[in-house]
Structure formats: C-alpha cells, structure tokens
Amino acid sequence: MGRETREEARPGQEPDSKKESKAQKKKARKQRVPLGRHRAKLAVSPDLIPRNKVGRWVNDHPGRLQQAEAGGYAFVEDPHAKVGEGTDRRDRLSTKISCLAGTREDNSPLRAYLMVIDKDLYDQDQKDKQGHVDEIDKAIKEGTIASEDSDDVEHRYIPDKGAGIRYKP
C-alpha cells in the first residue's frame, strides 16, 4: 500500500485552500432572513446617492415623475445597482434604478424610481413645508382655523375663540 501525503497544519489551523473554499461558500450562500423580521426593502447602497444630494423614491403615478423632474429631482442611473437586501429588483430595460412598489387600481404593476435632488433645494423645500405647518399651528392656537368656505366658521364649535385650547408642540 502506498502512503498518502497531505499538507500538515497546526491544531486549530486549516490549510489555505480550505480557508478559501469556506470563504467562497459563505460569500456565495444567500443571507437567511427569518420570516416576519423587518427588512430594508428599499435600501440602496450609500454610494448611489452623490454627496450633497438627497435621495427619494417616487412612485410612477401619471405625471408624478414629470413633477419631480420639474421640481429639481433627477433619476439615479446605474446598470449594476442592487436594491433591497441583496436582491436585484431594478427594471432590466432601463438603467434607471426602480423597484416594484405595489399595484395600480387596474392591477398593473406600480414602479417607484430612485431620484435625487440637491441638498440646498431639499432644505428649502422642507423650510417652505414647515412654514405652512406653522401657519396651521398658529390658527389652531388662536382658534381661527382657516377655511375656504366662510359659512363653515359659523358651524364650528370653538369656545371663546380657542381660549380653552392648550397647544404644546
């Protein structure tokens, strides 16, 4: 009988070829996600959002993508991008990053597209939105909630012009 030769390793160590094969197997194996666990379905790599930009998913409702572009948003494009936890859900017919976001009323698929806007424009938009919220808060505090229908004011119950309303944001 012939004597077999093998590579000797110290206890607790494996030859390099075994280490590589285990690492390759682990990398190739899919990450198991338990059922019911929170998943980052719309997560994207931070590398896809350029510096000084803010990303946002925009649903493809009629006219919505055009409104976003008119407001300063631009599509994020990358033919190799992965969306979600390790799955590629991008529309393969376009380099625009998108994923299924649900269904329309006619049961056709609804897609959401990843778009970005300059951080300065985003901050200005948020400031404008907050100004509107502040006006509503002021009206609530004063008991003079604005209405398009002037007759509506007569039909509301606001005791003592809102003197009993206590508001602490």
N, CA, C and O of each residue as an XYZ file, in Angstrom:
676
protein
N       0.826     -1.181      0.000
C       0.000      0.000      0.000
C       0.866      1.239      0.000
O       1.894      1.315      0.674
N       0.414      2.212     -0.784
C       1.156      3.462     -0.859
C       0.768      4.408      0.271
O      -0.340      4.358      0.806
N       1.669      5.226      0.594
C       1.430      6.188      1.665
C       0.940      7.501      1.069
O       1.568      8.052      0.166
N      -0.202      8.009      1.586
C      -0.749      9.279      1.094
C      -0.030     10.439      1.755
O       0.331     10.385      2.930
N       0.166     11.475      0.983
C       0.774     12.680      1.559
C      -0.304     13.747      1.681
O      -1.188     13.864      0.833
N      -0.212     14.493      2.720
C      -1.139     15.607      2.885
C      -0.428     16.760      3.552
O       0.610     16.595      4.193
N      -0.999     17.904      3.389
C      -0.402     19.107      3.948
C      -0.641     19.111      5.457
O      -1.769     18.936      5.917
N       0.396     19.307      6.192
C       0.285     19.335      7.647
C      -0.112     20.729      8.112
O       0.344     21.729      7.559
N      -0.956     20.789      9.124
C      -1.364     22.076      9.698
C      -1.316     21.952     11.203
O      -1.506     20.874     11.767
N      -1.065     23.046     11.822
C      -1.078     23.065     13.281
C      -2.502     22.863     13.768
O      -3.447     23.135     13.028
N      -2.674     22.398     14.978
C      -4.029     22.249     15.515
C      -4.762     23.590     15.521
O      -4.211     24.608     15.939
N      -6.022     23.576     15.049
C      -6.822     24.798     15.006
C      -6.629     25.601     13.738
O      -7.320     26.595     13.516
N      -5.682     25.170     12.895
C      -5.460     25.881     11.646
C      -5.823     24.965     10.487
O      -5.715     23.743     10.583
N      -6.248     25.570      9.409
C      -6.577     24.801      8.220
C      -5.661     25.249      7.096
O      -5.183     26.383      7.097
N      -5.420     24.390      6.163
C      -4.637     24.825      5.005
C      -5.369     25.952      4.277
O      -6.594     26.054      4.344
N      -4.601     26.801      3.579
C      -5.166     27.968      2.893
C      -6.266     27.602      1.916
O      -7.231     28.353      1.773
N      -6.151     26.484      1.250
C      -7.155     26.108      0.256
C      -8.506     25.865      0.928
O      -9.543     26.190      0.350
N      -8.513     25.312      2.115
C      -9.771     25.086      2.832
C     -10.363     26.414      3.294
O     -11.578     26.606      3.244
N      -9.503     27.334      3.745
C      -9.984     28.651      4.173
C     -10.663     29.369      3.012
O     -11.734     29.956      3.170
N     -10.031     29.314      1.852
C     -10.589     29.983      0.690
C     -11.916     29.370      0.286
O     -12.865     30.085     -0.035
N     -11.982     28.072      0.301
C     -13.222     27.427     -0.124
C     -14.361     27.733      0.850
O     -15.493     27.939      0.414
N     -14.092     27.767      2.144
C     -15.134     28.119      3.120
C     -15.587     29.559      2.929
O     -16.782     29.851      2.992
N     -14.640     30.457      2.696
C     -14.971     31.866      2.490
C     -15.799     32.033      1.224
O     -16.755     32.809      1.201
N     -15.435     31.305      0.167
C     -16.186     31.386     -1.083
C     -17.602     30.843     -0.896
O     -18.565     31.423     -1.396
N     -17.722     29.734     -0.178
C     -19.039     29.147      0.068
C     -19.905     30.103      0.872
O     -21.084     30.288      0.570
N     -19.309     30.720      1.914
C     -20.062     31.645      2.757
C     -20.515     32.861      1.953
O     -21.631     33.347      2.133
N     -19.645     33.352      1.066
C     -19.983     34.518      0.251
C     -21.082     34.174     -0.750
O     -21.978     34.981     -0.999
N     -21.011     32.969     -1.323
C     -21.986     32.556     -2.322
C     -23.346     32.225     -1.708
O     -24.373     32.319     -2.380
N     -23.351     31.838     -0.436
C     -24.598     31.470      0.237
C     -25.456     32.712      0.473
O     -24.942     33.768      0.839
N     -26.746     32.580      0.263
C     -27.655     33.701      0.496
C     -27.814     33.931      1.988
O     -27.806     32.991      2.783
N     -27.957     35.185      2.350
C     -28.208     35.552      3.735
C     -29.625     35.134      4.099
O     -30.573     35.501      3.406
N     -29.779     34.384      5.160
C     -31.096     33.937      5.597
C     -31.762     35.050      6.389
O     -31.175     35.594      7.325
N     -32.985     35.386      6.011
C     -33.756     36.413      6.713
C     -35.003     35.728      7.274
O     -35.853     35.281      6.503
N     -35.128     35.637      8.605
C     -36.292     34.959      9.194
C     -37.606     35.621      8.780
O     -37.686     36.838      8.612
N     -38.624     34.788      8.623
C     -39.943     35.275      8.255
C     -40.477     36.194      9.349
O     -40.393     35.863     10.532
N     -41.016     37.331      8.969
C     -41.582     38.269      9.938
C     -40.587     39.306     10.428
O     -40.977     40.244     11.123
N     -39.320     39.166     10.089
C     -38.308     40.136     10.504
C     -38.378     41.366      9.607
O     -38.669     41.259      8.416
N     -38.112     42.523     10.180
C     -38.101     43.769      9.406
C     -37.031     43.668      8.329
O     -35.905     43.251      8.600
N     -37.382     44.045      7.126
C     -36.445     44.017      6.011
C     -36.336     45.401      5.401
O     -37.316     46.142      5.328
N     -35.160     45.732      4.976
C     -34.926     47.016      4.319
C     -35.169     46.831      2.819
O     -34.227     46.678      2.042
N     -36.433     46.847      2.428
C     -36.802     46.541      1.054
C     -36.381     47.623      0.063
O     -36.129     47.328     -1.105
N     -36.306     48.850      0.511
C     -35.947     49.941     -0.393
C     -34.547     50.490     -0.119
O     -34.205     51.588     -0.558
N     -33.748     49.719      0.605
C     -32.395     50.162      0.916
C     -31.550     50.187     -0.352
O     -31.668     49.309     -1.207
N     -30.712     51.185     -0.461
C     -29.775     51.284     -1.577
C     -28.394     51.565     -1.008
O     -28.255     52.067      0.108
N     -27.399     51.241     -1.776
C     -26.030     51.495     -1.353
C     -25.813     53.002     -1.213
O     -26.249     53.764     -2.077
N     -25.155     53.441     -0.152
C     -24.894     54.883      0.013
C     -24.071     55.461     -1.137
O     -24.097     56.668     -1.377
N     -23.342     54.599     -1.848
C     -22.534     55.065     -2.976
C     -23.399     55.570     -4.131
O     -22.921     56.334     -4.970
N     -24.665     55.153     -4.182
C     -25.540     55.560     -5.283
C     -26.038     56.996     -5.135
O     -26.405     57.632     -6.123
N     -26.052     57.509     -3.899
C     -26.519     58.878     -3.658
C     -25.285     59.777     -3.591
O     -24.493     59.664     -2.655
N     -25.111     60.671     -4.570
C     -23.931     61.547     -4.569
C     -23.905     62.472     -3.343
O     -24.927     62.725     -2.706
N     -22.718     62.955     -3.047
C     -22.573     63.912     -1.932
C     -23.406     65.150     -2.202
O     -23.587     65.562     -3.347
N     -23.906     65.731     -1.130
C     -24.731     66.947     -1.189
C     -26.018     66.753     -1.990
O     -26.560     67.704     -2.553
N     -26.494     65.519     -2.032
C     -27.772     65.202     -2.676
C     -28.612     64.423     -1.669
O     -28.080     63.812     -0.741
N     -29.923     64.450     -1.860
C     -30.847     63.712     -1.013
C     -31.655     62.802     -1.931
O     -32.188     63.244     -2.949
N     -31.740     61.516     -1.558
C     -32.460     60.555     -2.364
C     -33.900     60.389     -1.913
O     -34.240     60.621     -0.753
N     -34.740     59.981     -2.863
C     -36.152     59.773     -2.563
C     -36.735     58.811     -3.598
O     -36.400     58.877     -4.781
N     -37.614     57.914     -3.134
C     -38.341     57.030     -4.043
C     -39.605     57.751     -4.484
O     -40.357     58.261     -3.654
N     -39.839     57.792     -5.798
C     -41.014     58.469     -6.352
C     -41.824     57.441     -7.134
O     -41.317     56.811     -8.061
N     -43.094     57.279     -6.748
C     -43.975     56.348     -7.443
C     -44.334     56.879     -8.827
O     -44.451     58.085     -9.042
N     -44.505     55.948     -9.751
C     -44.794     56.290    -11.139
C     -46.295     56.446    -11.379
O     -46.876     55.764    -12.224
N     -46.909     57.351    -10.627
C     -48.303     57.714    -10.891
C     -48.296     58.685    -12.074
O     -47.298     59.374    -12.286
N     -49.366     58.754    -12.835
C     -49.371     59.640    -14.003
C     -48.965     61.075    -13.652
O     -49.594     61.726    -12.817
N     -47.912     61.550    -14.302
C     -47.436     62.922    -14.121
C     -46.519     63.132    -12.932
O     -45.895     64.188    -12.829
N     -46.415     62.170    -12.036
C     -45.627     62.363    -10.807
C     -44.127     62.470    -11.081
O     -43.449     63.303    -10.478
N     -43.607     61.647    -11.974
C     -42.179     61.701    -12.284
C     -41.829     63.018    -12.983
O     -40.760     63.584    -12.753
N     -42.735     63.500    -13.835
C     -42.501     64.780    -14.506
C     -42.530     65.923    -13.492
O     -41.752     66.870    -13.608
N     -43.425     65.843    -12.494
C     -43.463     66.865    -11.440
C     -42.154     66.868    -10.659
O     -41.622     67.927    -10.327
N     -41.644     65.684    -10.372
C     -40.391     65.586     -9.620
C     -39.240     66.190    -10.421
O     -38.419     66.926     -9.873
N     -39.181     65.882    -11.708
C     -38.113     66.456    -12.544
C     -38.242     67.971    -12.625
O     -37.235     68.677    -12.586
N     -39.468     68.482    -12.739
C     -39.689     69.931    -12.782
C     -39.284     70.575    -11.458
O     -38.891     71.741    -11.434
N     -39.377     69.828    -10.354
C     -39.009     70.339     -9.040
C     -37.531     70.228     -8.726
O     -37.104     70.595     -7.631
N     -36.733     69.725     -9.672
C     -35.291     69.666     -9.454
C     -34.745     68.271     -9.205
O     -33.539     68.116     -9.014
N     -35.594     67.255     -9.201
C     -35.129     65.880     -8.982
C     -34.594     65.300    -10.286
O     -35.037     65.670    -11.373
N     -33.632     64.383    -10.159
C     -33.069     63.684    -11.310
C     -33.036     62.189    -10.999
O     -32.887     61.794     -9.843
N     -33.173     61.369    -12.026
C     -33.134     59.919    -11.855
C     -31.723     59.475    -11.491
O     -30.743     60.048    -11.966
N     -31.623     58.451    -10.646
C     -30.345     57.821    -10.359
C     -30.237     56.650    -11.322
O     -31.142     55.819    -11.404
N     -29.129     56.586    -12.052
C     -28.956     55.531    -13.038
C     -27.691     54.741    -12.749
O     -26.631     55.314    -12.498
N     -27.811     53.427    -12.788
C     -26.676     52.526    -12.607
C     -27.103     51.144    -13.086
O     -28.001     50.544    -12.495
N     -26.485     50.627    -14.140
C     -26.915     49.338    -14.673
C     -26.621     48.152    -13.759
O     -27.156     47.064    -13.970
N     -25.774     48.350    -12.741
C     -25.398     47.229    -11.868
C     -25.884     47.390    -10.436
O     -25.465     46.636     -9.557
N     -26.745     48.340    -10.189
C     -27.189     48.629     -8.825
C     -28.075     47.516     -8.278
O     -28.808     46.858     -9.017
N     -27.987     47.325     -6.973
C     -28.846     46.374     -6.281
C     -29.710     47.152     -5.300
O     -29.225     48.031     -4.587
N     -30.992     46.818     -5.272
C     -31.953     47.484     -4.401
C     -32.460     46.470     -3.400
O     -32.762     45.336     -3.771
N     -32.560     46.853     -2.138
C     -33.033     45.930     -1.112
C     -31.881     45.149     -0.518
O     -30.717     45.471     -0.756
N     -32.199     44.132      0.247
C     -31.179     43.338      0.923
C     -30.655     42.240      0.006
O     -31.065     41.083      0.102
N     -29.743     42.620     -0.885
C     -29.063     41.642     -1.694
C     -29.821     41.164     -2.923
O     -29.364     40.229     -3.580
N     -30.940     41.754     -3.257
C     -31.665     41.320     -4.445
C     -31.643     42.424     -5.479
O     -31.663     43.609     -5.149
N     -31.603     42.021     -6.722
C     -31.606     42.985     -7.812
C     -33.024     43.120     -8.320
O     -33.511     42.252     -9.043
N     -33.698     44.211     -7.946
C     -35.085     44.407     -8.355
C     -35.211     45.559     -9.334
O     -36.295     46.118     -9.501
N     -34.130     45.911     -9.973
C     -34.124     47.009    -10.930
C     -34.801     46.560    -12.216
O     -34.742     45.387    -12.586
N     -35.440     47.496    -12.889
C     -36.044     47.214    -14.193
C     -34.909     46.981    -15.181
O     -34.085     47.871    -15.397
N     -34.858     45.827    -15.767
C     -33.736     45.474    -16.635
C     -33.778     46.169    -17.998
O     -32.811     46.086    -18.756
N     -34.863     46.842    -18.317
C     -34.964     47.519    -19.597
C     -34.402     48.933    -19.550
O     -34.330     49.602    -20.581
N     -34.005     49.398    -18.373
C     -33.538     50.766    -18.214
C     -32.401     50.789    -17.199
O     -32.290     49.888    -16.367
N     -31.564     51.809    -17.264
C     -30.517     51.964    -16.262
C     -31.017     52.760    -15.064
O     -30.295     52.918    -14.080
N     -32.253     53.265    -15.139
C     -32.841     53.989    -14.011
C     -33.135     52.984    -12.903
O     -33.699     51.919    -13.153
N     -32.750     53.329    -11.679
C     -32.977     52.424    -10.556
C     -34.435     52.517    -10.139
O     -34.938     53.594     -9.820
N     -35.104     51.369    -10.147
C     -36.511     51.330     -9.775
C     -36.812     49.979     -9.147
O     -36.011     49.048     -9.226
N     -37.959     49.889     -8.533
C     -38.412     48.617     -7.971
C     -39.933     48.609     -7.970
O     -40.574     49.653     -8.095
N     -40.490     47.433     -7.830
C     -41.940     47.330     -7.737
C     -42.382     47.903     -6.403
O     -41.820     47.580     -5.356
N     -43.408     48.768     -6.453
C     -43.882     49.424     -5.230
C     -45.314     49.038     -4.898
O     -45.852     49.469     -3.878
N     -45.931     48.240     -5.740
C     -47.309     47.842     -5.490
C     -48.039     47.656     -6.801
O     -47.433     47.355     -7.829
N     -49.359     47.839     -6.755
C     -50.159     47.713     -7.971
C     -51.076     48.917     -8.107
O     -51.432     49.569     -7.126
N     -51.442     49.189     -9.334
C     -52.385     50.268     -9.622
C     -53.805     49.733     -9.439
O     -53.996     48.551     -9.153
N     -54.787     50.597     -9.601
C     -56.185     50.175     -9.449
C     -56.572     49.102    -10.459
O     -57.445     48.279    -10.184
N     -55.930     49.105    -11.625
C     -56.228     48.091    -12.643
C     -55.359     46.842    -12.488
O     -55.323     45.990    -13.377
N     -54.660     46.739    -11.355
C     -53.778     45.620    -11.001
C     -52.521     45.532    -11.846
O     -51.844     44.504    -11.815
N     -52.185     46.557    -12.594
C     -50.902     46.582    -13.294
C     -49.830     47.004    -12.282
O     -50.139     47.667    -11.292
N     -48.571     46.622    -12.528
C     -47.516     46.941    -11.559
C     -47.243     48.444    -11.443
O     -47.270     49.175    -12.433
N     -46.982     48.879    -10.224
C     -46.609     50.271     -9.956
C     -45.137     50.269     -9.584
O     -44.732     49.554     -8.667
N     -44.338     51.051    -10.275
C     -42.904     51.123    -10.001
C     -42.583     52.409     -9.244
O     -43.257     53.427     -9.400
N     -41.546     52.337     -8.426
C     -41.002     53.515     -7.745
C     -39.594     53.715     -8.282
O     -38.842     52.751     -8.427
N     -39.233     54.952     -8.577
C     -37.918     55.272     -9.127
C     -37.112     56.046     -8.092
O     -37.642     56.912     -7.395
N     -35.830     55.725     -8.001
C     -34.939     56.444     -7.093
C     -34.504     57.732     -7.780
O     -33.957     57.713     -8.883
N     -34.761     58.861     -7.100
C     -34.401     60.165     -7.643
C     -33.627     60.947     -6.584
O     -33.761     60.687     -5.388
N     -32.821     61.901     -7.030
C     -32.039     62.736     -6.113
C     -32.258     64.209     -6.427
O     -32.605     64.589     -7.545
N     -32.042     65.027     -5.394
C     -32.136     66.480     -5.528
C     -30.996     67.095     -4.719
O     -30.528     66.497     -3.749
N     -30.553     68.276     -5.111
C     -29.508     68.978     -4.354
C     -29.975     69.208     -2.924
O     -31.143     69.520     -2.692
N     -29.070     69.054     -1.968
C     -29.416     69.207     -0.557
C     -29.951     70.602     -0.269
O     -30.869     70.754      0.537
N     -29.392     71.628     -0.914
C     -29.860     73.008     -0.699
C     -31.325     73.166     -1.116
O     -32.116     73.778     -0.398
N     -31.684     72.611     -2.282
C     -33.075     72.684     -2.741
C     -33.994     71.888     -1.814
O     -35.107     72.317     -1.513
N     -33.518     70.727     -1.368
C     -34.303     69.898     -0.452
C     -34.572     70.653      0.850
O     -35.699     70.676      1.345
N     -33.519     71.269      1.399
C     -33.678     72.025      2.649
C     -34.656     73.181      2.473
O     -35.464     73.448      3.362
N     -34.591     73.872      1.329
C     -35.517     74.981      1.068
C     -36.957     74.468      0.980
O     -37.873     75.097      1.511
N     -37.159     73.321      0.306
C     -38.499     72.730      0.221
C     -39.038     72.386      1.604
O     -40.210     72.624      1.895
N     -38.183     71.825      2.457
C     -38.609     71.460      3.808
C     -38.958     72.697      4.626
O     -39.898     72.680      5.420
N     -38.194     73.771      4.427
C     -38.473     75.028      5.127
C     -39.830     75.590      4.695
O     -40.604     76.068      5.525
N     -40.112     75.528      3.383
C     -41.402     76.003      2.875
C     -42.554     75.186      3.443
O     -43.582     75.743      3.828
N     -42.389     73.866      3.497
C     -43.430     72.995      4.061
C     -43.662     73.323      5.526
O     -44.803     73.355      5.987
N     -42.572     73.568      6.265
C     -42.697     73.873      7.686
C     -43.405     75.199      7.887
O     -44.134     75.360      8.865
N     -43.210     76.160      6.982
C     -43.915     77.441      7.070
C     -45.420     77.240      7.006
O     -46.161     77.881      7.751
N     -45.878     76.365      6.133
C     -47.313     76.069      6.027
C     -47.822     75.400      7.304
O     -48.905     75.728      7.789
N     -47.047     74.469      7.846
C     -47.430     73.788      9.093
C     -47.498     74.793     10.238
O     -48.391     74.716     11.082
N     -46.555     75.736     10.267
C     -46.553     76.760     11.318
C     -47.801     77.643     11.251
O     -48.337     78.039     12.287
N     -48.267     77.955     10.028
C     -49.496     78.742      9.871
C     -50.703     77.986     10.436
O     -51.545     78.571     11.118
N     -50.779     76.708     10.153
C     -51.882     75.892     10.664
C     -51.817     75.814     12.191
O     -52.842     75.930     12.862
N     -50.618     75.618     12.739
C     -50.451     75.574     14.199
C     -50.899     76.884     14.842
O     -51.550     76.888     15.887
N     -50.539     77.991     14.203
C     -50.931     79.302     14.734
C     -52.453     79.438     14.736
O     -53.037     79.931     15.701
N     -53.094     78.997     13.647
C     -54.554     79.079     13.555
C     -55.210     78.198     14.617
O     -56.235     78.573     15.187
N     -54.629     77.041     14.883
C     -55.179     76.155     15.918
C     -55.067     76.827     17.283
O     -56.018     76.817     18.064
N     -53.910     77.408     17.565
C     -53.702     78.071     18.852
C     -54.677     79.225     19.055
O     -55.197     79.424     20.153
N     -54.919     79.981     17.989
C     -55.783     81.155     18.088
C     -57.258     80.805     17.940
O     -58.120     81.644     18.205
N     -57.560     79.584     17.524
C     -58.947     79.185     17.322
C     -59.542     79.773     16.072
O     -60.763     79.876     15.954
N     -58.703     80.160     15.138
C     -59.176     80.757     13.881
C     -58.756     79.878     12.712
O     -58.063     80.327     11.799
N     -59.176     78.642     12.750
C     -58.780     77.705     11.709
C     -59.323     78.191     10.375
O     -60.525     78.413     10.231
N     -58.433     78.355      9.400
C     -58.821     78.880      8.096
C     -59.654     77.859      7.336
O     -59.462     76.651      7.472
N     -60.579     78.367      6.536
C     -61.428     77.506      5.732
C     -61.738     78.208      4.426
O     -61.866     79.432      4.381
N     -61.860     77.425      3.361
C     -62.227     78.004      2.073
C     -63.693     78.437      2.084
O     -64.071     79.361      1.363
N     -64.511     77.785      2.888
C     -65.937     78.075      2.973
C     -66.176     78.981      4.170
O     -66.059     78.542      5.314
N     -66.508     80.239      3.919
C     -66.696     81.192      5.021
C     -67.896     80.829      5.894
O     -67.916     81.182      7.073
N     -68.897     80.133      5.348
C     -70.054     79.708      6.148
C     -69.672     78.636      7.158
O     -70.363     78.431      8.156
N     -68.559     77.954      6.886
C     -68.116     76.865      7.748
C     -67.784     77.361      9.156
O     -67.973     76.632     10.130
N     -67.293     78.588      9.267
C     -66.899     79.148     10.562
C     -68.099     79.220     11.510
O     -67.953     78.996     12.711
N     -69.267     79.527     10.984
C     -70.464     79.638     11.810
C     -70.905     78.284     12.375
O     -71.591     78.237     13.396
N     -70.528     77.217     11.741
C     -70.974     75.885     12.148
C     -69.965     75.136     13.009
O     -70.171     73.964     13.323
N     -68.892     75.789     13.389
C     -67.895     75.141     14.245
C     -68.104     75.548     15.692
O     -68.594     76.636     15.996
N     -67.713     74.634     16.578
C     -67.767     74.952     17.998
C     -66.346     75.200     18.476
O     -65.571     74.261     18.657
N     -66.011     76.451     18.678
C     -64.713     76.829     19.233
C     -65.009     77.755     20.397
O     -65.263     78.942     20.190
N     -64.980     77.234     21.624
C     -65.335     78.061     22.780
C     -64.370     79.217     22.983
O     -63.153     79.031     22.975
N     -64.918     80.410     23.163
C     -64.141     81.615     23.469
C     -62.944     81.804     22.533
O     -61.834     82.099     22.976
N     -63.186     81.633     21.265
C     -62.124     81.806     20.264
C     -60.869     81.002     20.601
O     -59.753     81.478     20.396
N     -61.049     79.785     21.116
C     -59.926     78.890     21.365
C     -59.206     79.113     22.669
O     -58.106     78.594     22.859
N     -59.801     79.880     23.584
C     -59.131     80.177     24.852
C     -58.880     78.894     25.657
O     -57.932     78.841     26.441
N     -59.700     77.878     25.479
C     -59.516     76.638     26.239
C     -58.569     75.652     25.574
O     -58.273     74.596     26.132
N     -58.096     75.996     24.383
C     -57.186     75.084     23.679
C     -55.776     75.289     24.197
O     -55.255     76.404     24.191
N     -55.174     74.217     24.638
C     -53.787     74.261     25.096
C     -52.953     73.464     24.116
O     -53.186     72.275     23.900
N     -51.994     74.124     23.536
C     -51.188     73.501     22.491
C     -49.724     73.622     22.845
O     -49.202     74.723     23.023
N     -49.063     72.474     22.947
C     -47.616     72.474     23.225
C     -46.957     71.516     22.236
O     -47.038     70.300     22.409
N     -46.312     72.045     21.211
C     -45.688     71.156     20.198
C     -44.499     70.410     20.762
O     -43.866     69.629     20.052
